Amino acid sequence: MGELVTELAARWEARCESERHGRRQGSRRRVAGAGPKYELVFTDRLLATLVHLRTGLT
């Protein structure tokens, strides 16, 4: 599981930043880290997503 997280984390962050860049039609307007703070780190969010997809629970 650790290897999967390590492999996917950089790609996931790059994809999210690319989508944000497209939505705002340019570079950042605020300092990095000024947005919402997540309660779950990437590893926990990935695990929750995998469990949801596997079990189909809400």
All heavy atoms as TSV, in Angstrom:
chain	resi	resn	atom	element	x	y	z
A	1	MET	N	N	0.827	-1.180	0.000
A	1	MET	CA	C	0.000	0.000	0.000
A	1	MET	C	C	0.875	1.250	0.000
A	1	MET	O	O	0.556	2.214	-0.677
A	1	MET	CB	C	-0.922	-0.032	1.231
A	1	MET	CG	C	-1.857	1.105	1.293
A	1	MET	SD	S	-3.103	0.945	0.019
A	1	MET	CE	C	-4.337	1.965	0.652
A	2	GLY	N	N	1.960	1.205	0.740
A	2	GLY	CA	C	2.872	2.348	0.799
A	2	GLY	C	C	3.483	2.673	-0.552
A	2	GLY	O	O	3.631	3.837	-0.918
A	3	GLU	N	N	3.821	1.638	-1.304
A	3	GLU	CA	C	4.384	1.846	-2.642
A	3	GLU	C	C	3.356	2.470	-3.577
A	3	GLU	O	O	3.688	3.339	-4.380
A	3	GLU	CB	C	4.874	0.519	-3.222
A	3	GLU	CG	C	6.073	-0.049	-2.516
A	3	GLU	CD	C	6.454	-1.414	-3.061
A	3	GLU	OE1	O	6.016	-1.757	-4.178
A	3	GLU	OE2	O	7.191	-2.122	-2.370
A	4	LEU	N	N	2.111	2.037	-3.461
A	4	LEU	CA	C	1.040	2.601	-4.278
A	4	LEU	C	C	0.853	4.080	-3.978
A	4	LEU	O	O	0.744	4.902	-4.889
A	4	LEU	CB	C	-0.264	1.847	-4.030
A	4	LEU	CG	C	-1.500	2.377	-4.750
A	4	LEU	CD1	C	-1.333	2.219	-6.253
A	4	LEU	CD2	C	-2.739	1.653	-4.267
A	5	VAL	N	N	0.849	4.436	-2.716
A	5	VAL	CA	C	0.702	5.835	-2.323
A	5	VAL	C	C	1.870	6.660	-2.836
A	5	VAL	O	O	1.682	7.750	-3.388
A	5	VAL	CB	C	0.582	5.956	-0.788
A	5	VAL	CG1	C	0.658	7.397	-0.351
A	5	VAL	CG2	C	-0.715	5.320	-0.318
A	6	THR	N	N	3.070	6.139	-2.691
A	6	THR	CA	C	4.251	6.855	-3.159
A	6	THR	C	C	4.196	7.080	-4.663
A	6	THR	O	O	4.517	8.160	-5.154
A	6	THR	CB	C	5.523	6.055	-2.805
A	6	THR	OG1	O	5.556	5.838	-1.398
A	6	THR	CG2	C	6.761	6.805	-3.220
A	7	GLU	N	N	3.758	6.070	-5.381
A	7	GLU	CA	C	3.692	6.166	-6.834
A	7	GLU	C	C	2.604	7.133	-7.301
A	7	GLU	O	O	2.787	7.885	-8.251
A	7	GLU	CB	C	3.430	4.780	-7.420
A	7	GLU	CG	C	3.427	4.747	-8.928
A	7	GLU	CD	C	3.206	3.338	-9.459
A	7	GLU	OE1	O	3.598	2.373	-8.779
A	7	GLU	OE2	O	2.628	3.228	-10.549
A	8	LEU	N	N	1.460	7.133	-6.630
A	8	LEU	CA	C	0.325	7.932	-7.082
A	8	LEU	C	C	0.305	9.368	-6.563
A	8	LEU	O	O	-0.318	10.232	-7.176
A	8	LEU	CB	C	-0.981	7.248	-6.679
A	8	LEU	CG	C	-1.285	5.929	-7.357
A	8	LEU	CD1	C	-2.577	5.348	-6.806
A	8	LEU	CD2	C	-1.374	6.099	-8.857
A	9	ALA	N	N	0.956	9.654	-5.455
A	9	ALA	CA	C	0.845	10.969	-4.829
A	9	ALA	C	C	1.298	12.099	-5.750
A	9	ALA	O	O	0.583	13.097	-5.902
A	9	ALA	CB	C	1.648	10.996	-3.527
A	10	ALA	N	N	2.438	11.959	-6.378
A	10	ALA	CA	C	2.951	13.034	-7.237
A	10	ALA	C	C	2.046	13.256	-8.444
A	10	ALA	O	O	1.755	14.401	-8.814
A	10	ALA	CB	C	4.369	12.703	-7.690
A	11	ARG	N	N	1.570	12.173	-9.038
A	11	ARG	CA	C	0.678	12.293	-10.199
A	11	ARG	C	C	-0.640	12.943	-9.813
A	11	ARG	O	O	-1.184	13.766	-10.533
A	11	ARG	CB	C	0.401	10.922	-10.806
A	11	ARG	CG	C	1.602	10.312	-11.452
A	11	ARG	CD	C	1.265	8.961	-12.014
A	11	ARG	NE	N	2.459	8.303	-12.533
A	11	ARG	CZ	C	2.462	7.089	-13.015
A	11	ARG	NH1	N	1.351	6.396	-13.058
A	11	ARG	NH2	N	3.584	6.568	-13.462
A	12	TRP	N	N	-1.177	12.555	-8.657
A	12	TRP	CA	C	-2.448	13.096	-8.198
A	12	TRP	C	C	-2.326	14.598	-7.931
A	12	TRP	O	O	-3.185	15.381	-8.335
A	12	TRP	CB	C	-2.899	12.355	-6.943
A	12	TRP	CG	C	-4.234	12.787	-6.432
A	12	TRP	CD1	C	-5.440	12.413	-6.903
A	12	TRP	CD2	C	-4.472	13.683	-5.357
A	12	TRP	NE1	N	-6.431	13.020	-6.174
A	12	TRP	CE2	C	-5.857	13.807	-5.225
A	12	TRP	CE3	C	-3.640	14.393	-4.495
A	12	TRP	CZ2	C	-6.439	14.612	-4.272
A	12	TRP	CZ3	C	-4.225	15.191	-3.541
A	12	TRP	CH2	C	-5.609	15.293	-3.445
A	13	GLU	N	N	-1.281	14.995	-7.244
A	13	GLU	CA	C	-1.055	16.419	-6.960
A	13	GLU	C	C	-0.888	17.212	-8.253
A	13	GLU	O	O	-1.426	18.312	-8.387
A	13	GLU	CB	C	0.178	16.603	-6.070
A	13	GLU	CG	C	0.000	16.105	-4.655
A	13	GLU	CD	C	-0.967	16.946	-3.845
A	13	GLU	OE1	O	-1.179	18.127	-4.178
A	13	GLU	OE2	O	-1.519	16.404	-2.869
A	14	ALA	N	N	-0.151	16.666	-9.221
A	14	ALA	CA	C	0.047	17.356	-10.496
A	14	ALA	C	C	-1.270	17.500	-11.256
A	14	ALA	O	O	-1.556	18.553	-11.835
A	14	ALA	CB	C	1.065	16.597	-11.341
A	15	ARG	N	N	-2.104	16.463	-11.240
A	15	ARG	CA	C	-3.394	16.525	-11.920
A	15	ARG	C	C	-4.299	17.564	-11.279
A	15	ARG	O	O	-4.937	18.365	-11.960
A	15	ARG	CB	C	-4.087	15.172	-11.899
A	15	ARG	CG	C	-5.411	15.165	-12.668
A	15	ARG	CD	C	-6.167	13.866	-12.503
A	15	ARG	NE	N	-6.461	13.517	-11.132
A	15	ARG	CZ	C	-7.484	14.021	-10.431
A	15	ARG	NH1	N	-8.268	14.896	-10.960
A	15	ARG	NH2	N	-7.682	13.631	-9.186
A	16	CYS	N	N	-4.337	17.593	-9.962
A	16	CYS	CA	C	-5.165	18.570	-9.259
A	16	CYS	C	C	-4.696	19.995	-9.563
A	16	CYS	O	O	-5.513	20.887	-9.814
A	16	CYS	CB	C	-5.126	18.322	-7.759
A	16	CYS	SG	S	-6.047	16.858	-7.251
A	17	GLU	N	N	-3.408	20.207	-9.539
A	17	GLU	CA	C	-2.876	21.546	-9.816
A	17	GLU	C	C	-3.148	21.949	-11.262
A	17	GLU	O	O	-3.468	23.100	-11.550
A	17	GLU	CB	C	-1.377	21.606	-9.527
A	17	GLU	CG	C	-0.770	22.975	-9.700
A	17	GLU	CD	C	-1.419	24.059	-8.848
A	17	GLU	OE1	O	-1.852	23.746	-7.722
A	17	GLU	OE2	O	-1.514	25.210	-9.318
A	18	SER	N	N	-3.072	20.992	-12.191
A	18	SER	CA	C	-3.362	21.283	-13.586
A	18	SER	C	C	-4.820	21.703	-13.766
A	18	SER	O	O	-5.120	22.654	-14.496
A	18	SER	CB	C	-3.062	20.055	-14.446
A	18	SER	OG	O	-3.440	20.278	-15.773
A	19	GLU	N	N	-5.739	21.000	-13.092
A	19	GLU	CA	C	-7.157	21.360	-13.161
A	19	GLU	C	C	-7.398	22.740	-12.567
A	19	GLU	O	O	-8.157	23.539	-13.114
A	19	GLU	CB	C	-8.000	20.321	-12.436
A	19	GLU	CG	C	-8.090	19.005	-13.181
A	19	GLU	CD	C	-8.871	17.959	-12.412
A	19	GLU	OE1	O	-9.404	18.275	-11.324
A	19	GLU	OE2	O	-8.939	16.824	-12.896
A	20	ARG	N	N	-6.763	23.013	-11.445
A	20	ARG	CA	C	-6.919	24.334	-10.824
A	20	ARG	C	C	-6.387	25.425	-11.735
A	20	ARG	O	O	-6.976	26.495	-11.853
A	20	ARG	CB	C	-6.182	24.378	-9.481
A	20	ARG	CG	C	-6.888	23.640	-8.395
A	20	ARG	CD	C	-6.171	23.845	-7.072
A	20	ARG	NE	N	-6.184	22.600	-6.358
A	20	ARG	CZ	C	-5.126	21.898	-6.018
A	20	ARG	NH1	N	-3.922	22.319	-6.284
A	20	ARG	NH2	N	-5.250	20.753	-5.392
A	21	HIS	N	N	-5.257	25.167	-12.378
A	21	HIS	CA	C	-4.659	26.146	-13.283
A	21	HIS	C	C	-5.618	26.451	-14.434
A	21	HIS	O	O	-5.779	27.600	-14.833
A	21	HIS	CB	C	-3.328	25.623	-13.824
A	21	HIS	CG	C	-2.541	26.632	-14.583
A	21	HIS	ND1	N	-2.760	26.880	-15.914
A	21	HIS	CD2	C	-1.556	27.471	-14.200
A	21	HIS	CE1	C	-1.935	27.816	-16.327
A	21	HIS	NE2	N	-1.194	28.190	-15.292
A	22	GLY	N	N	-6.275	25.416	-14.941
A	22	GLY	CA	C	-7.235	25.611	-16.024
A	22	GLY	C	C	-8.461	26.388	-15.581
A	22	GLY	O	O	-8.979	27.237	-16.312
A	23	ARG	N	N	-8.954	26.115	-14.362
A	23	ARG	CA	C	-10.140	26.809	-13.867
A	23	ARG	C	C	-9.875	28.294	-13.629
A	23	ARG	O	O	-10.718	29.125	-13.901
A	23	ARG	CB	C	-10.621	26.174	-12.565
A	23	ARG	CG	C	-11.424	24.925	-12.763
A	23	ARG	CD	C	-12.187	24.559	-11.502
A	23	ARG	NE	N	-11.364	24.493	-10.314
A	23	ARG	CZ	C	-10.854	23.381	-9.798
A	23	ARG	NH1	N	-11.090	22.233	-10.372
A	23	ARG	NH2	N	-10.129	23.405	-8.704
A	24	ARG	N	N	-8.705	28.587	-13.102
A	24	ARG	CA	C	-8.428	29.999	-12.814
A	24	ARG	C	C	-7.807	30.722	-14.003
A	24	ARG	O	O	-7.527	31.904	-13.930
A	24	ARG	CB	C	-7.586	30.135	-11.560
A	24	ARG	CG	C	-6.238	29.514	-11.605
A	24	ARG	CD	C	-5.482	29.708	-10.294
A	24	ARG	NE	N	-4.269	28.956	-10.372
A	24	ARG	CZ	C	-3.976	27.886	-9.670
A	24	ARG	NH1	N	-4.791	27.455	-8.763
A	24	ARG	NH2	N	-2.847	27.245	-9.848
A	25	GLN	N	N	-7.563	29.996	-15.100
A	25	GLN	CA	C	-7.050	30.549	-16.349
A	25	GLN	C	C	-5.742	31.316	-16.166
A	25	GLN	O	O	-5.547	32.382	-16.718
A	25	GLN	CB	C	-8.105	31.443	-16.993
A	25	GLN	CG	C	-9.377	30.700	-17.306
A	25	GLN	CD	C	-10.471	31.610	-17.798
A	25	GLN	OE1	O	-10.355	32.821	-17.718
A	25	GLN	NE2	N	-11.529	31.022	-18.294
A	26	GLY	N	N	-4.846	30.743	-15.407
A	26	GLY	CA	C	-3.541	31.366	-15.208
A	26	GLY	C	C	-2.870	30.853	-13.955
A	26	GLY	O	O	-3.251	29.830	-13.397
A	27	SER	N	N	-1.888	31.588	-13.522
A	27	SER	CA	C	-1.130	31.167	-12.347
A	27	SER	C	C	-1.875	31.547	-11.068
A	27	SER	O	O	-2.894	32.232	-11.087
A	27	SER	CB	C	0.257	31.801	-12.361
A	27	SER	OG	O	0.130	33.201	-12.375
A	28	ARG	N	N	-1.326	31.125	-9.945
A	28	ARG	CA	C	-1.938	31.347	-8.637
A	28	ARG	C	C	-2.146	32.826	-8.341
A	28	ARG	O	O	-1.337	33.657	-8.705
A	28	ARG	CB	C	-1.040	30.805	-7.527
A	28	ARG	CG	C	-0.963	29.334	-7.489
A	28	ARG	CD	C	-0.041	28.936	-6.333
A	28	ARG	NE	N	-0.110	27.518	-6.130
A	28	ARG	CZ	C	-1.000	26.934	-5.349
A	28	ARG	NH1	N	-1.837	27.648	-4.664
A	28	ARG	NH2	N	-1.020	25.639	-5.242
A	29	ARG	N	N	-3.220	33.108	-7.633
A	29	ARG	CA	C	-3.470	34.465	-7.166
A	29	ARG	C	C	-3.161	34.599	-5.682
A	29	ARG	O	O	-2.987	35.698	-5.189
A	29	ARG	CB	C	-4.932	34.827	-7.419
A	29	ARG	CG	C	-5.246	34.866	-8.894
A	29	ARG	CD	C	-6.672	35.303	-9.147
A	29	ARG	NE	N	-6.969	35.117	-10.558
A	29	ARG	CZ	C	-8.050	34.536	-11.025
A	29	ARG	NH1	N	-8.967	34.104	-10.203
A	29	ARG	NH2	N	-8.222	34.386	-12.322
A	30	ARG	N	N	-3.124	33.448	-4.989
A	30	ARG	CA	C	-2.802	33.442	-3.568
A	30	ARG	C	C	-1.555	32.587	-3.344
A	30	ARG	O	O	-1.165	31.808	-4.197
A	30	ARG	CB	C	-3.945	32.849	-2.748
A	30	ARG	CG	C	-5.178	33.714	-2.753
A	30	ARG	CD	C	-6.224	33.152	-1.834
A	30	ARG	NE	N	-6.761	31.925	-2.414
A	30	ARG	CZ	C	-7.562	31.083	-1.778
A	30	ARG	NH1	N	-7.912	31.324	-0.558
A	30	ARG	NH2	N	-8.005	30.009	-2.380
A	31	VAL	N	N	-1.014	32.696	-2.187
A	31	VAL	CA	C	0.165	31.921	-1.820
A	31	VAL	C	C	-0.219	30.446	-1.678
A	31	VAL	O	O	-1.320	30.130	-1.232
A	31	VAL	CB	C	0.735	32.439	-0.482
A	31	VAL	CG1	C	1.956	31.658	-0.068
A	31	VAL	CG2	C	1.067	33.906	-0.587
A	32	ALA	N	N	0.679	29.550	-2.054
A	32	ALA	CA	C	0.427	28.119	-1.904
A	32	ALA	C	C	0.168	27.803	-0.441
A	32	ALA	O	O	0.864	28.290	0.447
A	32	ALA	CB	C	1.616	27.316	-2.411
A	33	GLY	N	N	-0.865	27.017	-0.174
A	33	GLY	CA	C	-1.207	26.659	1.198
A	33	GLY	C	C	-2.233	27.577	1.832
A	33	GLY	O	O	-2.599	27.394	2.986
A	34	ALA	N	N	-2.708	28.580	1.103
A	34	ALA	CA	C	-3.657	29.535	1.668
A	34	ALA	C	C	-5.094	29.032	1.582
A	34	ALA	O	O	-5.985	29.640	2.137
A	34	ALA	CB	C	-3.543	30.877	0.947
A	35	GLY	N	N	-5.327	27.926	0.911
A	35	GLY	CA	C	-6.683	27.409	0.714
A	35	GLY	C	C	-7.159	26.567	1.883
A	35	GLY	O	O	-6.610	26.625	2.985
A	36	PRO	N	N	-8.190	25.754	1.638
A	36	PRO	CA	C	-8.762	24.933	2.710
A	36	PRO	C	C	-7.774	23.874	3.192
A	36	PRO	O	O	-6.967	23.373	2.431
A	36	PRO	CB	C	-9.974	24.281	2.056
A	36	PRO	CG	C	-9.685	24.283	0.606
A	36	PRO	CD	C	-8.848	25.515	0.357
A	37	LYS	N	N	-7.871	23.564	4.454
A	37	LYS	CA	C	-7.009	22.544	5.048
A	37	LYS	C	C	-7.787	21.237	5.123
A	37	LYS	O	O	-8.911	21.197	5.605
A	37	LYS	CB	C	-6.571	22.949	6.457
A	37	LYS	CG	C	-5.895	24.299	6.533
A	37	LYS	CD	C	-4.621	24.333	5.736
A	37	LYS	CE	C	-3.941	25.679	5.864
A	37	LYS	NZ	N	-3.777	26.363	4.635
A	38	TYR	N	N	-7.211	20.168	4.600
A	38	TYR	CA	C	-7.859	18.874	4.623
A	38	TYR	C	C	-7.640	18.215	5.968
A	38	TYR	O	O	-6.562	18.308	6.560
A	38	TYR	CB	C	-7.297	17.965	3.525
A	38	TYR	CG	C	-7.593	18.457	2.135
A	38	TYR	CD1	C	-6.602	18.989	1.336
A	38	TYR	CD2	C	-8.879	18.396	1.628
A	38	TYR	CE1	C	-6.869	19.449	0.063
A	38	TYR	CE2	C	-9.164	18.846	0.356
A	38	TYR	CZ	C	-8.162	19.365	-0.425
A	38	TYR	OH	O	-8.439	19.813	-1.683
A	39	GLU	N	N	-8.673	17.517	6.446
A	39	GLU	CA	C	-8.554	16.789	7.704
A	39	GLU	C	C	-7.835	15.463	7.499
A	39	GLU	O	O	-7.195	14.962	8.404
A	39	GLU	CB	C	-9.934	16.548	8.304
A	39	GLU	CG	C	-10.610	17.828	8.764
A	39	GLU	CD	C	-11.982	17.571	9.360
A	39	GLU	OE1	O	-12.284	16.415	9.689
A	39	GLU	OE2	O	-12.732	18.526	9.497
A	40	LEU	N	N	-7.954	14.897	6.297
A	40	LEU	CA	C	-7.314	13.629	5.985
A	40	LEU	C	C	-6.143	13.862	5.038
A	40	LEU	O	O	-6.266	14.620	4.087
A	40	LEU	CB	C	-8.308	12.676	5.317
A	40	LEU	CG	C	-9.538	12.281	6.134
A	40	LEU	CD1	C	-10.481	11.458	5.287
A	40	LEU	CD2	C	-9.129	11.517	7.372
A	41	VAL	N	N	-5.043	13.195	5.295
A	41	VAL	CA	C	-3.894	13.295	4.402
A	41	VAL	C	C	-4.161	12.436	3.168
A	41	VAL	O	O	-5.125	11.671	3.110
A	41	VAL	CB	C	-2.595	12.848	5.102
A	41	VAL	CG1	C	-2.246	13.798	6.228
A	41	VAL	CG2	C	-2.696	11.438	5.603
A	42	PHE	N	N	-3.320	12.553	2.162
A	42	PHE	CA	C	-3.516	11.847	0.898
A	42	PHE	C	C	-3.685	10.347	1.102
A	42	PHE	O	O	-4.561	9.723	0.500
A	42	PHE	CB	C	-2.348	12.119	-0.050
A	42	PHE	CG	C	-2.438	11.343	-1.328
A	42	PHE	CD1	C	-3.350	11.694	-2.304
A	42	PHE	CD2	C	-1.628	10.245	-1.545
A	42	PHE	CE1	C	-3.456	10.973	-3.477
A	42	PHE	CE2	C	-1.722	9.520	-2.713
A	42	PHE	CZ	C	-2.635	9.883	-3.685
A	43	THR	N	N	-2.893	9.753	1.961
A	43	THR	CA	C	-2.953	8.308	2.195
A	43	THR	C	C	-4.327	7.903	2.707
A	43	THR	O	O	-4.911	6.929	2.233
A	43	THR	CB	C	-1.882	7.890	3.222
A	43	THR	OG1	O	-0.621	8.369	2.802
A	43	THR	CG2	C	-1.832	6.387	3.382
A	44	ASP	N	N	-4.857	8.668	3.653
A	44	ASP	CA	C	-6.169	8.347	4.215
A	44	ASP	C	C	-7.280	8.552	3.188
A	44	ASP	O	O	-8.228	7.768	3.127
A	44	ASP	CB	C	-6.442	9.206	5.450
A	44	ASP	CG	C	-5.491	8.900	6.577
A	44	ASP	OD1	O	-4.938	7.781	6.601
A	44	ASP	OD2	O	-5.281	9.779	7.435
A	45	ARG	N	N	-7.175	9.596	2.375
A	45	ARG	CA	C	-8.181	9.821	1.337
A	45	ARG	C	C	-8.156	8.702	0.303
A	45	ARG	O	O	-9.199	8.251	-0.167
A	45	ARG	CB	C	-7.967	11.173	0.667
A	45	ARG	CG	C	-8.375	12.328	1.575
A	45	ARG	CD	C	-8.273	13.632	0.862
A	45	ARG	NE	N	-6.870	14.025	0.832
A	45	ARG	CZ	C	-6.376	14.991	0.097
A	45	ARG	NH1	N	-7.152	15.675	-0.700
A	45	ARG	NH2	N	-5.101	15.289	0.150
A	46	LEU	N	N	-6.964	8.239	-0.058
A	46	LEU	CA	C	-6.838	7.134	-1.016
A	46	LEU	C	C	-7.456	5.868	-0.436
A	46	LEU	O	O	-8.221	5.183	-1.119
A	46	LEU	CB	C	-5.364	6.894	-1.363
A	46	LEU	CG	C	-5.092	5.710	-2.274
A	46	LEU	CD1	C	-5.726	5.937	-3.648
A	46	LEU	CD2	C	-3.602	5.484	-2.414
A	47	LEU	N	N	-7.180	5.578	0.797
A	47	LEU	CA	C	-7.724	4.389	1.438
A	47	LEU	C	C	-9.250	4.464	1.512
A	47	LEU	O	O	-9.945	3.495	1.202
A	47	LEU	CB	C	-7.137	4.217	2.836
A	47	LEU	CG	C	-7.574	2.977	3.594
A	47	LEU	CD1	C	-7.190	1.721	2.823
A	47	LEU	CD2	C	-6.962	2.972	4.976
A	48	ALA	N	N	-9.791	5.613	1.886
A	48	ALA	CA	C	-11.246	5.772	1.957
A	48	ALA	C	C	-11.878	5.594	0.573
A	48	ALA	O	O	-12.940	4.981	0.439
A	48	ALA	CB	C	-11.590	7.138	2.531
A	49	THR	N	N	-11.232	6.115	-0.457
A	49	THR	CA	C	-11.743	5.961	-1.817
A	49	THR	C	C	-11.743	4.497	-2.242
A	49	THR	O	O	-12.714	4.019	-2.825
A	49	THR	CB	C	-10.898	6.789	-2.798
A	49	THR	OG1	O	-10.944	8.156	-2.398
A	49	THR	CG2	C	-11.409	6.661	-4.217
A	50	LEU	N	N	-10.664	3.797	-1.963
A	50	LEU	CA	C	-10.590	2.380	-2.333
A	50	LEU	C	C	-11.629	1.550	-1.604
A	50	LEU	O	O	-12.262	0.668	-2.197
A	50	LEU	CB	C	-9.186	1.840	-2.057
A	50	LEU	CG	C	-8.071	2.405	-2.940
A	50	LEU	CD1	C	-6.718	1.877	-2.477
A	50	LEU	CD2	C	-8.316	2.084	-4.397
A	51	VAL	N	N	-11.851	1.828	-0.328
A	51	VAL	CA	C	-12.863	1.099	0.436
A	51	VAL	C	C	-14.238	1.392	-0.141
A	51	VAL	O	O	-15.060	0.484	-0.315
A	51	VAL	CB	C	-12.795	1.484	1.931
A	51	VAL	CG1	C	-14.019	0.989	2.675
A	51	VAL	CG2	C	-11.534	0.918	2.551
A	52	HIS	N	N	-14.516	2.642	-0.449
A	52	HIS	CA	C	-15.810	3.011	-1.017
A	52	HIS	C	C	-16.038	2.307	-2.364
A	52	HIS	O	O	-17.121	1.770	-2.599
A	52	HIS	CB	C	-15.902	4.531	-1.214
A	52	HIS	CG	C	-17.109	4.958	-1.975
A	52	HIS	ND1	N	-18.351	4.971	-1.427
A	52	HIS	CD2	C	-17.243	5.370	-3.253
A	52	HIS	CE1	C	-19.228	5.370	-2.338
A	52	HIS	NE2	N	-18.576	5.627	-3.463
A	53	LEU	N	N	-15.039	2.305	-3.217
A	53	LEU	CA	C	-15.184	1.658	-4.516
A	53	LEU	C	C	-15.337	0.148	-4.376
A	53	LEU	O	O	-16.057	-0.481	-5.149
A	53	LEU	CB	C	-13.993	1.990	-5.399
A	53	LEU	CG	C	-13.887	3.451	-5.845
A	53	LEU	CD1	C	-12.570	3.672	-6.577
A	53	LEU	CD2	C	-15.062	3.820	-6.729
A	54	ARG	N	N	-14.676	-0.440	-3.414
A	54	ARG	CA	C	-14.723	-1.895	-3.242
A	54	ARG	C	C	-16.052	-2.346	-2.656
A	54	ARG	O	O	-16.634	-3.334	-3.076
A	54	ARG	CB	C	-13.566	-2.348	-2.335
A	54	ARG	CG	C	-13.556	-3.806	-1.998
A	54	ARG	CD	C	-13.180	-4.637	-3.213
A	54	ARG	NE	N	-13.001	-6.010	-2.813
A	54	ARG	CZ	C	-13.716	-7.008	-3.316
A	54	ARG	NH1	N	-14.618	-6.769	-4.234
A	54	ARG	NH2	N	-13.520	-8.232	-2.913
A	55	THR	N	N	-16.555	-1.610	-1.662
A	55	THR	CA	C	-17.751	-2.053	-0.960
A	55	THR	C	C	-19.026	-1.418	-1.478
A	55	THR	O	O	-20.107	-1.964	-1.272
A	55	THR	CB	C	-17.632	-1.760	0.548
A	55	THR	OG1	O	-17.495	-0.351	0.720
A	55	THR	CG2	C	-16.445	-2.481	1.151
A	56	GLY	N	N	-18.932	-0.242	-2.092
A	56	GLY	CA	C	-20.110	0.444	-2.589
A	56	GLY	C	C	-20.939	1.094	-1.487
A	56	GLY	O	O	-22.082	1.452	-1.686
A	57	LEU	N	N	-20.348	1.244	-0.294
A	57	LEU	CA	C	-21.057	1.878	0.820
A	57	LEU	C	C	-21.007	3.391	0.687
A	57	LEU	O	O	-20.103	3.944	0.108
A	57	LEU	CB	C	-20.429	1.469	2.155
A	57	LEU	CG	C	-20.459	-0.014	2.465
A	57	LEU	CD1	C	-19.655	-0.297	3.728
A	57	LEU	CD2	C	-21.882	-0.502	2.622
A	58	THR	N	N	-21.984	4.055	1.270
A	58	THR	CA	C	-21.992	5.527	1.252
A	58	THR	C	C	-21.295	6.064	2.471
A	58	THR	O	O	-21.129	5.404	3.452
A	58	THR	CB	C	-23.423	6.074	1.220
A	58	THR	OG1	O	-24.124	5.587	2.330
A	58	THR	CG2	C	-24.106	5.683	-0.061
